[in-house]
Amino acid sequence: MKQHIARVLDPTVLVFSLCLVLLAIGQIVSPGFAAPRQIINMLVVASFLGIVAAGQSLVVIGGKNGIDLSVGNLVTFGAIVGGAVMRQQDQRLMLALLAVLFFSFLVGLLNGTGVVFFGIPPLVMTLGMGIIVAATNRFITGGVPVGGASPLLRILVVGRIGGVPGILFWWILIAVLVLVLLHNSRYGMNLYALGSNETAAKLSGVSVVPMRIITFGLCSLLAGLAGFLYLGYLGSVYNITLGDKYTLASVVAVVVGGTALTGGVGGYRGVFFGAIMLQLLESLLITLRMEQFGRNITFGVVLLLLIFMYGRDKKLRM
């Protein structure tokens, strides 16, 4: 009986089931909501959150109250730097991508350094770094759009293969890489050990300092990459706060996906569907013409209900 309940409450199963329920409700209240084309459009929008949440999940699994509040500004940073370096030229696409990945990773290394060597709480460190990144974004742009996506980047992101936009293939590729990293690598094994019990991890030979710094680096790198791909979706940076919505949404996706904020428990499978569920819920509430304050309340209620259903038993979230 307990095993059956555990299977039902498995985050991946539960969140996937909620996705199906939301699609069914949406189709009832607005015929066409669950049409294949509409589902693909919602998945495209969810993909960017899913990529940001992939990095966020690494930091959260690592424990020590790890949450990165700089990811939203890094999404904007990735789009701005990508557009500024690329300048709508295909031959500059790879240079732009490398610049985004390098500087985003560098920001993450600074976050990790502040947390590890100076004992700054992750929330404070990443919030402060996010403010610095936001100021950098404004400095680069002067408050106005700069550059834009090249035709090739647009094709790679919004071009379709068999009716499926390219961004969904990139998201699946990133998801596979993150899952392999977490479950089939020494890094993943050490990350779970670190999040579960840092002292025991140290005694078992885990290099805590580089692990934490690299984890923050990967989180920032994925946020910057999400911004770069978002540029390919939008074509240009229309405002310097376009990534702000992903900061808290990425944390919610991680929690909804069954990852414990205390660390050491969870994974990306649930987070993947958590990002989709949040977008489906958002789309349904917009379809119902619910005001923003009502949507916020609904998101909060859903989050609390899921946390309650997962309970305190870590085994349900492995």
LOKEVO-334105 format. One line per 4 residues: number of its first residue (from 0); for each residue z, y, x of N, C-alpha, C, CB. Coordinates in steps of 0.001 Angstrom, whole numbers, padded with zeros to 6 digits. Glycine has a CB too. Layout:
N
NUM = Z,Y,X,Z,Y,X,Z,Y,X,Z,Y,X; ...
END
This chain:
318
0 = 000000,-001206,000836,000000,000000,000000,000000,001258,000871,001225,000005,-000946; 000878,001243,001895,000964,002398,002784,-000345,002598,003539,002124,002230,003772; -000976,001464,003935,-002233,001570,004644,-003310,002160,003749,-002663,000212,005165; -003306,001788,002470,-004286,002323,001519,-004090,003820,001348,-004170,001611,000155
4 = -002838,004252,001231,-002542,005680,001095,-002972,006434,002342,-001044,005902,000831; -002717,005826,003506,-003099,006467,004762,-004602,006664,004838,-002619,005640,005952; -005366,005652,004352,-006823,005784,004370,-007274,006896,003449,-007490,004470,003968; -006643,006996,002282,-007007,008041,001321,-006692,009421,001882,-006268,007830,-000012
8 = -005545,009518,002585,-005116,010804,003114,-005673,011104,004508,-003619,010853,003154; -006503,010220,005031,-007153,010511,006297,-007929,011819,006137,-008095,009334,006739; -007698,012789,007023,-008316,014110,006862,-009826,014078,006680,-007993,014954,008043; -010509,013252,007475,-011967,013196,007365,-012385,012721,005979,-012555,012270,008443
12 = -011742,011649,005498,-012062,011111,004177,-011707,012109,003087,-011327,009789,003940; -010529,012698,003206,-010058,013624,002183,-010943,014866,002106,-008615,014028,002462; -011240,015475,003255,-012037,016702,003255,-013475,016426,002828,-012017,017349,004643; -014030,015296,003261,-015377,014926,002824,-015408,014741,001308,-015845,013633,003535
16 = -014369,014108,000762,-014285,013910,-000684,-014209,015245,-001408,-013070,013048,-001039; -013448,016187,-000848,-013355,017515,-001452,-014700,018227,-001425,-012304,018357,-000729; -015475,017999,-000373,-016823,018578,-000309,-017666,018088,-001478,-017508,018222,001028; -017594,016776,-001740,-018353,016211,-002859,-017871,016765,-004193,-018245,014685,-002860
20 = -016553,016925,-004332,-015994,017480,-005571,-016475,018919,-005782,-014446,017432,-005537; -016457,019710,-004723,-016907,021097,-004826,-018387,021172,-005193,-016656,021837,-003511; -019181,020293,-004618,-020611,020260,-004966,-020793,019914,-006443,-021366,019234,-004081; -020012,018953,-006923,-020114,018541,-008326,-019703,019677,-009260,-019242,017300,-008587
24 = -018599,020344,-008932,-018141,021470,-009763,-019175,022584,-009741,-016769,022003,-009270; -019703,022878,-008569,-020706,023928,-008451,-021950,023633,-009260,-021077,024126,-007013; -022357,022373,-009253,-023548,021985,-010006,-023317,022129,-011506,-023949,020545,-009671; -022087,021857,-011932,-021761,021978,-013369,-021763,023432,-013804,-020388,021345,-013674
28 = -021116,024294,-013025,-020996,025699,-013433,-022257,026498,-013149,-019822,026345,-012730; -023066,026003,-012196,-024303,026720,-011853,-025361,025707,-011439,-024057,027763,-010709; -026128,025197,-012384,-027165,024204,-012062,-028055,024685,-010913,-028027,023906,-013306; -028232,023811,-009938,-028993,024182,-008749,-028105,024413,-007540,-029804,025421,-009022
32 = -026793,024500,-007775,-025847,024718,-006684,-025918,023591,-005669,-024425,024846,-007227; -026103,022344,-006173,-026134,021181,-005289,-027557,020733,-004971,-025367,020034,-005915; -028520,021606,-005194,-029903,021282,-004848,-030020,021139,-003329,-030883,022375,-005380; -030860,020239,-002841,-030990,020022,-001390,-031198,021300,-000591,-032132,019093,-001120
36 = -032055,022174,-001079,-032321,023420,-000343,-031077,024284,-000257,-033453,024207,-001009; -030320,024344,-001351,-029104,025145,-001359,-028044,024538,-000446,-028563,025277,-002782; -027950,023212,-000429,-026988,022539,000453,-027315,022836,001906,-026986,021014,000207; -028576,022775,002255,-028987,023073,003633,-028628,024500,004006,-030495,022849,003811
40 = -028849,025434,003084,-028499,026832,003364,-027006,026991,003622,-028923,027732,002198; -026185,026291,002840,-024740,026379,003036,-024323,025725,004352,-024002,025722,001864; -024977,024634,004718,-024675,023977,005991,-025036,024872,007171,-025423,022644,006095; -026126,025612,007033,-026525,026542,008098,-025439,027582,008329,-027860,027237,007748
44 = -024933,028152,007246,-023876,029166,007367,-022601,028544,007937,-023585,029817,005991; -022314,027301,007527,-021100,026617,008011,-021197,026238,009479,-020836,025367,007184; -022411,026079,009990,-022589,025583,011357,-021953,026493,012399,-024059,025424,011660; -022047,027803,012203,-021501,028729,013190,-019973,028649,013224,-021953,030168,012882
48 = -019368,028550,012044,-017919,028344,011986,-017562,027012,012626,-017411,028394,010525; -018376,025992,012373,-018098,024673,012927,-018102,024663,014449,-019104,023681,012414; -019000,025443,015047,-019065,025505,016508,-017859,026245,017070,-020365,026190,016962; -017493,027361,016439,-016309,028104,016877,-015062,027246,016725,-016157,029414,016076
52 = -014962,026541,015591,-013791,025698,015333,-013706,024526,016303,-013825,025179,013905; -014836,024104,016871,-014815,023027,017862,-013984,023444,019069,-016251,022655,018299; -014212,024664,019556,-013426,025171,020673,-011979,025414,020293,-014032,026444,021196; -011781,025952,019093,-010419,026212,018624,-009616,024916,018545,-010446,026904,017249
56 = -010277,023835,018123,-009567,022557,017994,-009073,022052,019346,-010476,021507,017349; -009823,022306,020415,-009397,021883,021746,-008097,022574,022140,-010492,022180,022783; -008040,023879,021902,-006851,024653,022254,-005647,024196,021426,-007107,026161,022041; -005874,023965,020140,-004777,023551,019263,-004271,022159,019641,-005231,023567,017792
60 = -005169,021233,019914,-004766,019877,020302,-003948,019911,021588,-006004,018972,020482; -004269,020868,022473,-003541,020988,023737,-002099,021400,023594,-004220,021956,024607; -001685,021800,022403,-000285,022103,022147,000184,023433,022695,000552,021039,022708; 001495,023569,022826,002160,024791,023293,001795,025974,022406,001781,025091,024755
64 = 001718,025717,021079,001382,026746,020096,000056,027409,020424,002484,027796,020026; -000889,026601,020919,-002172,027150,021323,-003068,027515,020158,-002876,026182,022197; -003334,028794,020011,-004320,029311,019067,-005024,030459,019774,-003655,029777,017701; -006352,030490,019687,-007122,031525,020366,-007599,032565,019351,-008324,030905,021121
68 = -007023,033766,019430,-007385,034849,018510,-008497,035744,019051,-006170,035689,018208; -009087,035360,020175,-010174,036158,020734,-011545,035631,020344,-010059,036203,022234; -011602,034486,019645,-012889,033835,019378,-013820,034689,018522,-012658,032506,018696; -013273,035416,017559,-014124,036247,016709,-014849,037310,017504,-013304,036898,015620
72 = -014122,038003,018381,-014742,039028,019210,-015710,038420,020215,-013677,039832,019935; -015450,037183,020636,-016359,036512,021561,-017659,036097,020872,-015679,035289,022170; -017592,035786,019588,-018824,035522,018833,-019709,036760,018848,-018504,035103,017372; -019097,037909,018559,-019842,039171,018609,-020350,039432,020018,-018962,040342,018137
76 = -019503,039173,020996,-019870,039360,022401,-021096,038517,022765,-018686,038995,023315; -021096,037252,022339,-022223,036372,022627,-023514,036882,022039,-021948,034992,022111; -023441,037422,020826,-024638,037966,020178,-025106,039251,020870,-024361,038239,018687; -024145,040111,021211,-024501,041397,021830,-025068,041206,023232,-023276,042316,021890
80 = -024375,040445,024060,-024842,040218,025432,-026170,039462,025413,-023782,039432,026251; -026278,038471,024542,-027534,037730,024432,-028697,038631,024084,-027410,036643,023396; -028484,039506,023100,-029555,040416,022692,-029876,041449,023744,-029186,041107,021418; -028832,041964,024416,-029034,042998,025432,-029789,042461,026639,-027695,043571,025875
84 = -029474,041235,027052,-030150,040642,028211,-031540,040124,027839,-029303,039500,028793; -031652,039532,026656,-032914,038925,026245,-034004,039953,025930,-032685,038053,025041; -033599,041005,025204,-034514,042076,024816,-035784,041551,024136,-034891,042892,026034; -035597,040544,023298,-036665,039964,022474,-037785,039342,023312,-037247,041030,021561
88 = -037469,038954,024542,-038480,038374,025430,-038147,036906,025704,-038567,039173,026765; -039100,036029,025435,-038871,034601,025627,-038518,034245,027065,-040089,033831,025205; -039146,034930,028015,-038912,034596,029423,-037503,034950,029884,-039920,035308,030295; -036785,035739,029094,-035423,036110,029445,-034379,035326,028647,-035226,037591,029229
92 = -034836,034367,027847,-033922,033618,026988,-032895,032841,027814,-034707,032659,026088; -033347,032089,028826,-032417,031278,029615,-031437,032151,030380,-033181,030379,030585; -031914,033285,030905,-031022,034210,031607,-029949,034733,030657,-031822,035387,032212; -030353,035061,029440,-029402,035559,028442,-028373,034498,028098,-030135,036007,027174
96 = -028816,033258,027919,-027896,032168,027595,-026887,031951,028716,-028673,030874,027330; -027363,031926,029948,-026470,031727,031087,-025452,032864,031202,-027280,031616,032382; -025909,034098,030941,-025002,035249,031004,-023907,035122,029948,-025781,036569,030810; -024282,034731,028739,-023309,034577,027654,-022300,033480,027993,-024026,034252,026324
100 = -022794,032328,028449,-021901,031211,028758,-020971,031549,029921,-022715,029956,029086; -021498,032205,030945,-020691,032535,032117,-019564,033507,031764,-021574,033133,033213; -019912,034611,031126,-018894,035626,030834,-017921,035162,029752,-019562,036929,030402; -018401,034370,028795,-017499,033829,027768,-016494,032875,028406,-018303,033101,026656
104 = -016993,031997,029274,-016111,031057,029976,-015104,031816,030836,-016936,030084,030850; -015546,032893,031462,-014662,033708,032294,-013527,034300,031467,-015454,034828,032981; -013843,034775,030266,-012808,035305,029376,-011785,034214,029058,-013436,035857,028069; -012277,033001,028804,-011370,031894,028524,-010489,031549,029709,-012151,030682,028110
108 = -011058,031613,030914,-010258,031357,032112,-009156,032404,032253,-011151,031348,033368; -009459,033641,031917,-008441,034701,031971,-007355,034457,030930,-009085,036087,031748; -007766,034008,029746,-006778,033652,028716,-005843,032563,029228,-007483,033182,027422; -006438,031505,029777,-005641,030390,030268,-004733,030789,031420,-006541,029267,030700
112 = -005237,031648,032289,-004436,032113,033422,-003218,032898,032957,-005283,032974,034352; -003430,033767,031970,-002314,034544,031436,-001253,033669,030802,-002814,035541,030426; -001704,032623,030101,-000775,031719,029429,-000006,030869,030438,-001528,030818,028446; -000721,030325,031425,-000126,029374,032361,000701,030053,033450,-001209,028540,032999
116 = 000128,031051,034096,000786,031636,035259,001751,032779,034928,-000250,032133,036207; 001501,033469,033834,002362,034605,033492,003248,034335,032284,001519,035827,033230; 003120,033150,031701,003983,032773,030591,003782,033587,029329,005386,032883,031007; 002611,034197,029181,002331,034982,027969,002003,034021,026832,001152,035992,028202
120 = 002619,034151,025668,002303,033271,024540,000809,033338,024202,003147,033655,023303; 000186,032203,023879,-001250,032184,023589,-001688,033200,022545,-001647,030825,023134; -000887,033357,021476,-001252,034310,020429,-001344,035735,020998,-000225,034257,019276; -000376,036095,021818,-000342,037451,022383,-001459,037631,023402,001027,037735,023038
124 = -001618,036647,024286,-002628,036739,025327,-004027,036837,024744,-002536,035545,026251; -004353,035961,023811,-005709,035948,023257,-005954,037146,022339,-005953,034647,022490; -004897,037628,021677,-005051,038831,020860,-005385,040025,021747,-003768,039108,020042; -004654,040156,022857,-004919,041240,023784,-006307,041142,024397,-003879,041254,024870
128 = -006706,039926,024787,-008032,039743,025355,-009112,040019,024315,-008182,038329,025912; -008836,039665,023069,-009790,039956,022003,-010025,041444,021843,-009309,039373,020697; -008950,042228,021984,-009068,043688,021887,-009932,044216,023034,-007663,044358,021911; -009723,043653,024231,-010523,044061,025391,-012000,043715,025180,-009996,043382,026677
132 = -012257,042519,024660,-013641,042104,024400,-014277,042996,023340,-013692,040627,023951; -013510,043348,022309,-014036,044231,021264,-014399,045596,021842,-013011,044392,020126; -013553,046108,022745,-013852,047387,023387,-015102,047272,024260,-012652,047860,024231; -015250,046129,024922,-016441,045887,025741,-017695,045845,024874,-016297,044573,026528
136 = -017582,045220,023720,-018713,045180,022787,-019158,046584,022389,-018343,044377,021538; -018182,047424,022105,-018501,048802,021707,-019105,049574,022872,-017242,049523,021191; -018593,049313,024081,-019116,050002,025260,-020579,049617,025519,-018254,049674,026495; -020881,048316,025394,-022243,047842,025656,-023233,048429,024658,-022295,046311,025606
140 = -022829,048462,023409,-023758,048884,022354,-023739,050378,022079,-023445,048155,021091; -022634,051034,022425,-022505,052429,022031,-022399,052581,020527,-023676,053229,022545; -022072,051466,019857,-021907,051498,018401,-023196,051285,017638,-021311,052798,017991; -024312,051040,018351,-025602,050830,017683,-026210,049522,018180,-026575,052029,017943
144 = -027099,048874,017380,-027703,047605,017787,-028444,047730,019122,-028662,047111,016705; -028322,046690,019959,-028984,046675,021260,-029773,045376,021398,-027950,046824,022419; -031057,045478,021752,-031868,044297,021978,-032050,043458,020726,-031258,043464,023054; -032300,042160,020925,-032497,041265,019794,-032929,039898,020270,-033525,041835,018826
148 = -033074,038977,019319,-033452,037600,019642,-034936,037520,019973,-033115,036656,018474; -035269,036653,020903,-036674,036422,021236,-037291,035514,020176,-036820,035796,022658; -038621,035511,020059,-039273,034619,019080,-038898,033154,019276,-040784,034764,019168; -038767,032720,020543,-038430,031323,020812,-037033,030979,020306,-038527,031034,022308
152 = -036073,031885,020515,-034713,031634,020028,-034706,031549,018510,-033748,032738,020505; -035471,032403,017876,-035562,032363,016413,-036091,031012,015953,-036469,033497,015891; -037099,030505,016656,-037675,029205,016299,-036649,028097,016504,-038942,028922,017134; -035915,028156,017610,-034930,027117,017922,-033786,027084,016912,-034371,027334,019318
156 = -033477,028227,016316,-032339,028310,015393,-032756,028150,013934,-031624,029635,015572; -033779,028870,013516,-034161,028850,012094,-035453,028083,011833,-034313,030266,011584; -036157,027706,012903,-037343,026874,012718,-036955,025522,012163,-038103,026706,014036; -037822,024940,011350,-037466,023708,010638,-038245,022500,011144,-037707,023879,009150
160 = -037525,021383,011207,-038132,020092,011515,-037831,019177,010335,-037587,019490,012878; -038877,018807,009618,-038666,018000,008419,-037852,018728,007373,-037987,016709,008775; -037953,020045,007335,-037220,020839,006358,-035806,021182,006760,-037186,020127,005078; -035383,020713,007949,-034011,020960,008419,-034037,022020,009520,-033350,019638,008943
164 = -033289,023122,009354,-033271,024189,010376,-032728,023694,011707,-032431,025371,009895; -033242,024263,012786,-032853,023849,014122,-031369,023961,014394,-033588,024647,015117; -030696,024966,013809,-029272,025176,014088,-028448,023957,013706,-028758,026406,013341; -028870,023210,012694,-028111,022024,012292,-028213,020926,013341,-028607,021504,010940
168 = -029373,020822,013991,-029511,019851,015084,-028630,020242,016268,-030984,019744,015532; -028568,021550,016567,-027709,022026,017659,-026245,021770,017335,-027940,023527,017920; -025862,021979,016074,-024470,021747,015668,-024111,020272,015814,-024241,022209,014212; -025009,019396,015382,-024744,017953,015499,-024622,017558,016966,-025867,017128,014813
172 = -025483,018115,017806,-025419,017814,019240,-024081,018252,019829,-026576,018502,019987; -023655,019470,019489,-022371,019978,019980,-021226,019119,019449,-022172,021457,019563; -021308,018710,018186,-020263,017870,017588,-020153,016541,018330,-020555,017620,016091; -021282,015932,018643,-021274,014660,019373,-020649,014845,020753,-022709,014097,019507
176 = -021017,015917,021434,-020470,016174,022772,-018955,016378,022725,-021144,017408,023396; -018479,017116,021715,-017044,017358,021582,-016304,016062,021264,-016775,018403,020490; -016880,015244,020395,-016247,013961,020056,-016175,013042,021266,-017013,013268,018923; -017248,013019,022048,-017241,012207,023270,-016201,012745,024248,-018645,012192,023930
180 = -016137,014062,024369,-015178,014687,025275,-013747,014347,024886,-015368,016199,025288; -013472,014343,023580,-012108,014087,023110,-011720,012619,023157,-011953,014591,021708; -012648,011744,022855,-012282,010339,022650,-012829,009376,023708,-012758,009902,021309; -013709,009841,024561,-014299,008931,025550,-014319,009532,026947,-015709,008558,025140
184 = -013343,010345,027246,-013279,010939,028588,-011823,011083,029024,-013991,012320,028615; -011629,011184,030325,-010281,011374,030851,-009721,012717,030385,-010282,011293,032396; -010615,013709,030283,-010163,015024,029813,-009516,014904,028438,-011343,016021,029763; -010190,014215,027521,-009658,014072,026174,-008334,013339,026151,-010646,013355,025305
188 = -008238,012257,026919,-006999,011494,026987,-005854,012372,027503,-007178,010259,027889; -006147,013142,028538,-005119,014024,029099,-004750,015149,028135,-005597,014615,030424; -005736,015636,027371,-005472,016730,026429,-004522,016272,025328,-006788,017246,025814; -004758,015088,024789,-003860,014556,023759,-002460,014313,024328,-004428,013248,023173
192 = -002412,013805,025543,-001113,013566,026176,-000372,014877,026388,-001288,012834,027517; -001100,015901,026805,-000515,017221,027044,000023,017825,025751,-001552,018161,027671; -000745,017691,024687,-000322,018250,023409,000839,017507,022786,-001465,018257,022460; 000926,016213,023049,002007,015409,022473,003337,015646,023173,001655,013936,022540
196 = 003297,015666,024508,004534,015852,025272,004159,016309,026679,005389,014530,025316; 004321,017599,026938,003898,018144,028229,004675,017540,029389,004061,019651,028237; 005971,017337,029203,006799,016773,030276,006351,015363,030622,008279,016768,029870; 006129,014543,029596,005668,013169,029832,004282,013165,030472,005644,012371,028509
200 = 003436,014112,030054,002091,014208,030628,002164,014520,032125,001266,015291,029896; 003066,015437,032496,003245,015773,033909,003687,014555,034706,004268,016904,034067; 004643,013823,034150,005172,012645,034840,004118,011551,034985,006382,012098,034092; 003151,011534,034065,002106,010513,034135,000920,010953,034989,001627,010168,032740
204 = 001034,012145,035587,000007,012582,036529,-001026,013543,036003,-000678,011428,037036; -000834,014062,034786,-001785,015029,034228,-001611,016377,034923,-001590,015178,032691; -002708,016961,035370,-002668,018291,035994,-002637,019344,034899,-003894,018513,036942; -001457,019772,034529,-001264,020637,033373,-001965,021989,033531,000214,020851,033137
208 = -001799,022620,034692,-002343,023973,034885,-003858,024016,034719,-001969,024495,036265; -004629,023217,035475,-006081,023275,035277,-006521,022811,033894,-006768,022439,036320; -005801,021866,033295,-006154,021390,031958,-006100,022519,030945,-005223,020258,031528; -004998,023289,030972,-004861,024372,029997,-005889,025473,030244,-003447,024957,030046
212 = -006102,025818,031489,-007049,026896,031804,-008470,026500,031404,-006997,027242,033312; -008864,025273,031731,-010207,024806,031378,-010381,024727,029863,-010479,023433,032011; -009323,024323,029154,-009401,024217,027693,-009643,025578,027058,-008116,023598,027130; -008937,026591,027512,-009200,027943,027000,-010614,028392,027378,-008152,028949,027550
216 = -011063,027993,028575,-012418,028333,028989,-013463,027718,028081,-012654,027889,030407; -013278,026441,027732,-014221,025767,026839,-014217,026383,025444,-013890,024283,026750; -013045,026760,024970,-012939,027399,023657,-013747,028692,023629,-011463,027683,023308; -013579,029518,024648,-014312,030781,024712,-015800,030549,024885,-013787,031642,025851
220 = -016157,029561,025691,-017574,029249,025914,-018256,028875,024602,-017723,028103,026935; -017602,028043,023788,-018186,027633,022512,-018276,028799,021540,-017369,026508,021894; -017297,029717,021585,-017359,030900,020727,-018534,031787,021129,-016039,031695,020799; -018713,031984,022441,-019841,032768,022916,-021166,032126,022561,-019751,032961,024405
224 = -021236,030788,022692,-022454,030062,022332,-022756,030211,020843,-022321,028576,022698; -021723,030149,020014,-021907,030334,018575,-022498,031716,018297,-020564,030159,017823; -022008,032732,019022,-022545,034078,018853,-023996,034171,019277,-021723,035069,019636; -024344,033500,020362,-025727,033490,020847,-026658,032860,019814,-025824,032729,022184
228 = -026228,031731,019238,-027020,031072,018207,-027068,031902,016928,-026453,029686,017912; -025972,032600,016645,-025923,033478,015460,-026942,034607,015598,-024495,034065,015266; -027119,035070,016835,-028150,036081,017097,-029523,035540,016719,-028133,036512,018583; -029780,034268,017060,-031053,033653,016696,-031230,033551,015193,-031162,032281,017314
232 = -030127,033417,014479,-030168,033341,013010,-030415,034712,012395,-028858,032754,012464; -029741,035726,012930,-029849,037077,012359,-031073,037827,012861,-028603,037876,012680; -031448,037597,014102,-032558,038327,014706,-032105,039498,015542,-033490,038809,013646; -031032,040153,015097,-030467,041275,015845,-029008,041454,015448,-031274,042584,015590
236 = -028265,042206,016242,-026854,042470,015955,-026778,043705,015064,-026023,042673,017278; -026423,043498,013814,-026420,044614,012867,-025099,045369,012829,-026742,044111,011492; -024022,044769,013347,-022763,045503,013493,-021919,044839,014570,-021987,045561,012144; -020920,045538,015049,-020129,045034,016181,-018853,044323,015729,-019767,046182,017117
240 = -018806,043960,014462,-017667,043177,013955,-018149,041902,013265,-016821,044023,012975; -019365,041486,013542,-019947,040358,012806,-019213,039045,013043,-021394,040193,013187; -018479,038954,014150,-017768,037713,014436,-016324,037694,013990,-017820,037444,015876; -015822,038824,013496,-014400,038911,013147,-013975,037861,012123,-014088,040289,012611
244 = -014876,037527,011209,-014528,036589,010132,-014233,035186,010642,-015649,036526,009123; -014641,034887,011872,-014460,033531,012391,-013103,033313,013052,-015547,033218,013379; -012357,034368,013307,-011079,034206,014010,-010113,033340,013217,-010446,035569,014285; -009713,033800,012054,-008763,033030,011245,-009435,031843,010564,-008113,033928,010194
248 = -010726,031997,010212,-011438,030897,009557,-011488,029665,010454,-012861,031330,009178; -011625,029871,011755,-011667,028728,012677,-010321,028010,012716,-012058,029191,014094; -009234,028770,012636,-007900,028155,012610,-007719,027364,011318,-006790,029234,012742; -008165,027941,010205,-008045,027256,008917,-008866,025966,008929,-008507,028180,007761
252 = -010076,026021,009475,-010921,024825,009542,-010244,023729,010357,-012292,025164,010150; -009589,024125,011435,-008885,023160,012286,-007733,022516,011517,-008355,023847,013568; -006953,023318,010823,-005802,022797,010074,-006262,021952,008894,-004909,023951,009581; -007252,022449,008159,-007799,021702,007026,-008352,020359,007489,-008899,022518,006318
256 = -008902,020345,008706,-009451,019107,009251,-008411,018123,009724,-010354,019417,010368; -007131,018486,009632,-006067,017547,009936,-005475,017654,011318,-006560,016204,009751; -005849,018682,012072,-005265,018857,013405,-003931,019575,013287,-006225,019645,014335; -002902,018993,013894,-001560,019571,013812,-001448,020768,014738,-000488,018522,014163
260 = -000913,021881,014231,-000751,023075,015052,000266,022867,016175,-000327,024246,014185; 001061,021822,016070,002021,021511,017125,001354,020822,018313,003137,020632,016575; 000099,020381,018121,-000652,019788,019216,-000562,018279,019293,-000190,020358,020488; -001507,017683,020032,-001470,016261,020298,-002004,015368,019204,-000114,015877,020580
264 = -002349,015944,018042,-002800,015147,016905,-004008,015818,016271,-001663,014966,015864; -005005,015020,015929,-006176,015561,015257,-007456,015182,015972,-006072,017063,015151; -008529,015818,015607,-009831,015538,016192,-010888,016378,015532,-010177,014062,016072; -012127,016249,016027,-013174,017131,015517,-013870,016602,014272,-014190,017366,016581
268 = -013738,015326,013966,-014410,014813,012768,-013928,015534,011512,-014174,013302,012629; -012619,015650,011379,-012076,016353,010225,-012413,017826,010244,-010587,016176,010163; -012400,018422,011431,-012711,019850,011565,-014160,020117,011163,-012458,020331,013017; -015056,019214,011529,-016472,019329,011182,-016634,019477,009669,-017261,018099,011691
272 = -016005,018573,008932,-016103,018638,007475,-015225,019763,006905,-015700,017290,006860; -014192,020147,007644,-013377,021277,007205,-014181,022558,007156,-012184,021455,008121; -015037,022765,008152,-015894,023950,008173,-016863,023930,006998,-016669,024035,009498; -017398,022749,006700,-018322,022626,005568,-017592,022891,004260,-018972,021227,005543
276 = -016385,022325,004128,-015619,022506,002895,-015306,023973,002632,-014328,021707,002959; -014927,024697,003684,-014614,026115,003525,-015834,026900,003045,-014099,026697,004845; -017007,026559,003592,-018214,027265,003166,-018594,026915,001736,-019369,026943,004100; -018433,025638,001365,-018709,025238,-000021,-017776,025953,-000984,-018569,023716,-000186
280 = -016504,026032,-000617,-015530,026714,-001462,-015868,028196,-001589,-014115,026540,-000896; -016228,028809,-000470,-016611,030228,-000491,-017822,030445,-001394,-016918,030729,000939; -018815,029587,-001267,-020028,029720,-002072,-019728,029522,-003557,-021086,028714,-001611; -018858,028562,-003861,-018497,028306,-005259,-017770,029503,-005855,-017621,027046,-005372
284 = -016835,030074,-005102,-016077,031218,-005621,-016975,032445,-005799,-014909,031556,-004678; -017935,032610,-004915,-018893,033708,-005072,-019754,033477,-006307,-019783,033845,-003814; -020148,032215,-006516,-020924,031869,-007707,-020145,032188,-008974,-021309,030387,-007686; -018824,031975,-008913,-017956,032284,-010057,-017619,033768,-010152,-016674,031480,-009965
288 = -018178,034552,-009219,-017983,036009,-009172,-016516,036393,-009026,-018553,036652,-010426; -015816,035624,-008239,-014417,035923,-007985,-014300,037020,-006929,-013664,034656,-007537; -013403,037952,-007148,-013192,039047,-006204,-012606,038520,-004895,-012263,040114,-006815; -012697,039336,-003840,-012255,038904,-002519,-010783,038519,-002501,-012509,039996,-001507
292 = -009930,039282,-003206,-008506,038963,-003191,-008257,037608,-003846,-007696,040060,-003904; -009029,037296,-004867,-008899,035996,-005528,-009345,034868,-004631,-009697,035971,-006813; -010406,035114,-003857,-010887,034097,-002917,-009843,033835,-001835,-012222,034537,-002275; -009220,034909,-001361,-008193,034751,-000329,-007012,033932,-000837,-007708,036118,000149
296 = -006606,034202,-002074,-005507,033445,-002669,-005885,031973,-002796,-005133,034024,-004048; -007111,031721,-003231,-007580,030347,-003398,-007588,029608,-002069,-008978,030330,-004015; -008090,030260,-001023,-008102,029639,000301,-006676,029298,000745,-008777,030574,001332; -005748,030220,000505,-004359,029980,000891,-003752,028809,000155,-003532,031209,000647
300 = -004014,028724,-001145,-003480,027630,-001954,-004047,026283,-001493,-003797,027860,-003443; -005362,026249,-001259,-006004,025008,-000801,-005433,024577,000547,-007537,025193,-000695; -005257,025528,001438,-004704,025223,002762,-003309,024627,002649,-004664,026486,003631; -002452,025239,001846,-001089,024751,001683,-001059,023371,001034,-000278,025731,000855
304 = -001928,023149,000050,-001979,021849,-000607,-002390,020750,000363,-002941,021892,-001785; -003382,021040,001206,-003832,020034,002164,-002748,019725,003195,-005107,020505,002867; -002071,020761,003660,-000984,020556,004619,000108,019702,003982,-000403,021915,005096; 000396,019976,002716,001410,019201,001998,000984,017744,001872,001663,019801,000604
308 = -000316,017517,001583,-000808,016153,001403,-000819,015378,002719,-002208,016176,000803; -001123,016065,003810,-001094,015386,005105,000328,015004,005474,-001704,016276,006197; 001275,015852,005029,002672,015575,005295,003019,015728,006760,003018,014196,004835; 004131,015177,007131,004632,015279,008501,004302,014048,009341,006129,015492,008485
312 = 003684,013055,008725,003396,011819,009456,002152,011991,010309,003217,010639,008485; 002304,012014,011625,001180,012221,012518,000146,011107,012420,001669,012339,013934; 000560,009932,012012,-000366,008820,011963,-001506,009086,010974,000372,007544,011587; -001254,009906,009995,-002289,010213,009012,-003357,011110,009585,-001683,010860,007794
316 = -003087,011699,010746,-004032,012676,011277,-004611,012238,012623,-003353,014032,011421; -004467,010981,012958,-005015,010492,014219,-006518,010238,014074,-004286,009202,014667
END
